[in-house]
Amino acid sequence: MHHVPAAFVYEQIRQTVEDLRPDAVKTGMLGSREVVLAVCRAIDDFALLPLVADPVMVATTGQRLLEAEAEVALRDELMPRAILVTPNAPEAAVLTGRAVADLSDLEPVARMLVDDLGARAALVKGGDLPGATLRDVFYDGHDLEVFEQARIATRSTHGSGCTLASAIAAFLARGKPLAEAVRRGRAFTRAAIASAFPLGSGNGPLNHFIRFDPD
């Protein structure tokens, strides 16, 4: 990993916003506490909403991708600014301090992220957990929705979490309510996984060029 200077990240955001203002934004892997805080400052300075925060903290391999101070800043500073936070199971465990060992743990941590830690809504993803069934849990403080589907037998899943958060942000930018944006974002991501062409020797990319009509 190479950490980009925080001031440069802020300047990139400023120039982009002044030239082509986004209708929604999504954050991904930020790397350091300084970058997390710079992004939070940019969100406030330029009113960058709605925000989908993908807390890229733990790789599928188990490797931690954020420094401990950055994890705290992401939880305490970035997460409350987001309309939705989208952790996978290991990331939800880091954020809540509660073990997420199987599918039954997803609902409690989704509730903790919102009710105890101040997220406005959470989509906790269970793709990293073992088993033939995939389960994601969406909770917005009032309503809870559980998504269950059969796991697709493929290794073309690299970047699936980033794709999902980006797709949700795209549907928010198109004016869809949050719960509907989550449903459509999941449908797009699943279709992109199912239609992916296997590339390379490891986990390959999704097919982002699919013709997708959620209506």
Secondary structure, DSSP 4 states (H G I P E B T S, - for coil): --PPPHHHHHHHHHHHHHHS--SSEEE----SHHHHHHHHHHHHHHT--SEEE----B-TTS-B-S-HHHHHHIIIIIGGG-SEE--BHHHHHHHHS----SGGGHHHHHHHHHHTT--S-EEEE-TTS-SSEEEEEEE-SS-EEEEEEEPP--S--BTHHHHHHHHHHHHHHTT--HHHHHHHHHHHHHHHHHTPPP-SSSSPBP-TT------
